[in-house]
Every structure is written in C-alpha cells, then in structure tokens.
Amino acid sequence: MKNCHSRYGLLLLALSIVEIIASSGICQAAARSEWVYLDSTGKLAYRSLPTGDHIMDFSYAGYGGGGVAIPDVEAKTTLRPGGDDDAAVIQKAIDEVSEMPLIDGHRGAVELTAGTFECARPLTIAASGVVLRGNEGTILRLTGTPHLAIGVKGKEAISADGRPATITDNYIPSGTNVFHVESATGFKAGDTIQITRPVTTAWVGFMGMGSMVRNSKDEHWLSGKLETTRVIREISGDRITVDVPLSDNYDARYLNPPGSTVVKVKISGAVSQVGIEHLRIVSPPQAIAITDPQFKAISFDDGVDCWARDLEIVDTIDSMHIGAGSSRVTIQRVNITHTVATKGAAKPGDFGDNGTQALFDRCSGRGDNLFYFATFGRTQGPNVVLNCKFEGNGHIQPHMRWSTGLLVDSCQVPASGIDLMNRGIMGSGHGWTMGWGVAWNCVAKTFLIQQPPGSMNWAIGCRGAAETEAMPGGNGPKLPNGIYDSQNAPVTPASLYLEQLRERLGVAALKNVGY
C-alpha cells in the first residue's frame, strides 16, 4: 500500500485480504438478528422497542458524512530531516501552506521525506485545507519535555440566529430524524439547528445517578444540558425532518420543565479538510501515571471533515483524540502500540472520541492497562468503530457521563472486554456511560452490555462471555443487562455500518472508503 512502513504494511495487507474475503461472501454469517435484518427485498428492516426506539443508521459517520473518499492533496513543499530544530522547520512550512489560497477546499500538503525528524515541541495546523504527509520511513521522534505531537486546532463558535422553538412531542424515540415544534416559523430546509435536551433533576434521578457518594463525598454525574446540531432536510407544518438521525431519546416526562428546544444557529471557526497521513510517531517509553505530563500523538479540536490515516504510533499516551467541537472525522488504519504500560488504576485511552459522526476504521493496537477506545462525556452519535483489533489487557469502553449512539462493528478484543456500562463512582462519578449503543459481530473475552433506565444497549452476533455486574460503588443488586441477540452466532449483514452505507449511498460509497 502507498507510503506505508513495511511492518505496518503487512498488517494492512492482511486486513485487506480479510476485507476481500468478506466482500466476496465467503465468510458471510448465516444467523439473522431480530433487531436489524435484511428483509425479503434485500433491504434493512429494524425492530422497534415499544416506545418506538430502534437501532439508528450509523452510516453518516466518517469523512464527508460517510461514503466519501479521502482526497489525495497535492504537495506544496517537501522537507528533509537534519536541521537544528526539525519541529520549527516543519511548523514554518505548515504556516506557509496555511497562507496559500483555498482551491476546492484544499491549500496543499507539507510532505516529509524518509528519515527521522526530531520534534521537541508540538506541531499545529490551524488553517483549513492543510495536510501533513510522510513517506515510507518517515519518523517523528518526540523529544524534550512531554508534549502533543500534532494538534489540529480550530476555534468553533456557535451563535443563535433566531428564537428557540419548543419541541412539542411527548416522546421522540432514538433513531428517528423527525420531531415537532410549537412553530416552525423562521426555519427552512438547509438551516443548521442546535437541539437542546436539558439535564433535569427528574431525569438524573430516573437514571439512578442522583446519590453517588465516594469517600463520604457526593459525586455529581451530569448537569446543564445536552446539545447536538443537525441540518433541516424538510419542513411540513410543525414537523421537522433532519439530515442525520438522533442518537438519544427525548422523554418529556423527565425533561419538562424547561423542555427541549430547537434554535437556528450559525457555526464559524472550525477548520476543515485537514489530514495527517503516512507517518510513524515515536515517543520515549512512559511508565508513568496518567496524571503525569505525557507525550501524546494527535488531537482534532474543532475540526470538520478531517482525517488521519496510515499511521504507526509507539508509546504515546492518550494518543488519538477527537474533541467535542469536531465532526465527520475518519481515523483510518492507525496502529498504536506500547512497549510499557502506564502505572496506577486510572487508565489512559488510545483512541478517544468526544465528537460526532466519527469513524475509526481498520485501526489496531497492543498494550496493557488502558482503554483501546473510549467516548467521553455528552458524546452524541453516530460514532463508529469498524473492523478494529486490539490485543492485551485493555477494553473498548465508553468512559463517562452519558454518550449515545456508538456502533462497535466487527471488532476484536480477544483477551479482554467490550463494555457498554454504568461505571458508577469510578473516576469522578462517571455513572452511565452509554445508551443506544450496539456491539455488532464482535469477538471479545467478555461483554458487559447493560441497560440504562429508559434506554437500551445491544450485543448482536457477538462471541464471548456475557457478564452481569452491579453499579461500582453501589450497594444495590446487579444491573439489568441490555439485549443479547444471537449470542455466539454471527449475523448478517457481516458489517452493519457497511450495509447501512451501501443501502443509503450505493456500492460506490463502499469503494470510496476502501471496501
């Protein structure tokens, strides 16, 4: 594969062979889920809960909103290592390309030749349309005091552009893209809106999260509000249809007063079309606690339609992070390995997601005492982890404070677990971490798939032992499990995300994303 290091190239080749076999139908599963299945016409059909909630369409995750090919951006400058301060030289080139005109959304790439670039300070991309690209044998070696290797940094600002409208539905199910407002006057198709779901005392109590105590001190789970943005696709009277399904439900019994609202917004300041590709990032080994200063790899803050692909990352901590202001980001074929483990009970996360419509595709990792993938507080989907494999003593585990709409699709954690769970007093009172999440055709040693009040999580076609646990720090009984469907018998379609993408956009969309 283009510009890949030889060892990682073999891994990518192996994954490609698996993809070819899967697409040929040789390994297609025979069982059928009762929650999502192919009907007699070959289209996906969804079973709903009595409240109308159903598994959402996750295919909107990824660069361009899913099914869009990541561009190959023309190099504008090429750098070789060996100066007194490679980081300063690279940053200067990034800044120069950042001043070039945007053409079809792109300015150009800073390309690094083979060799080792010594980087004693962070590299920052703060303009749209800029790519940092390596070649086979390009290494960024992090030196000096602990720092982030590469930061993509926008400055997103969201401002109201009109009066809020109150949502009038008594119940909006998860997975729908339709709701009603008291008046749709002032809204039109194409408007970007912000949907606000209040965090009320009534809802926190309903979730069982109102009385957590640790070491004789109260812990607080959530307060304030949960917000997500969508684009209006259609208006009919007081009925609004949005472009991407909602990942959470809206139950007026627990949200009124003050109730949920919708307001037209203007969004500015995010960077877009920024890519990081074909690099090996190496940190000194860090056998430290996560509270100590750390070398980290990459963060996307306020980035839209961005990507990182074909990377090998060694020994950084909390390596790859998508921030809360970021959306439609693809992390593709990124391998993170550790030669030492962090110390202490608190664990870092290799891949961290606090954004929306993020796709982690064909990634891998090896290490102990960590979370291979974690969402953070208030993360609303769709977000997808697809065809990833992680080895060692670590978990795929949403981390804290009510994220919704995560699909873990065709992933493997053979020595550890996949957990959609209540973490209770763990951390700082992380409580319920995930609702409306799905593990689909995954393999793990254990699964802890729990059911939050008024919500659901699913494990469908997954192979591994199902566990049942009480809330950490609580004195109550074991929490109810979510839905285990076709346990230890993989189902069709082999990948829910890819089938949803194919159905929505056609076979060309699969080819665009490398399947």
Protein Blocks (a to p, Z undefined) as FASTA:
>chain_A
ZZiafklmmmmmmmmmmmmmmmnommpcfbdcfkbccdfkopacddddfkopacddfklg
cehhiaiacdddddfbdcdehifblmlmmmmmmmmmmmpcceehiabdcdddedddddfb
dcddfbehiacdddehiacddehjdddfbdcddddddddebdddddfbfbdcehiacdcd
fblghiaehiacdddddddfklmmmnopamcceehiacdfbeciaddddddfbdehjacc
dfbdcfbdcdfklmpcebjaddddddehiaehiacehiacddddddddfkbccddfbdce
hiahiadehiadehiahkbacdfkbghiacehiacddfbdcedjbdcdfbacfbehiace
hiacddehiafbdcdehiacddddehiacedjdddddfbghiahiacehiacfkbccddd
dekjghjhnapabghiacehiacfbdcddddehiacddehiacdddddddehiabdcddd
dddehihiacddfblklmmmmmmnojklmmmnoZZ
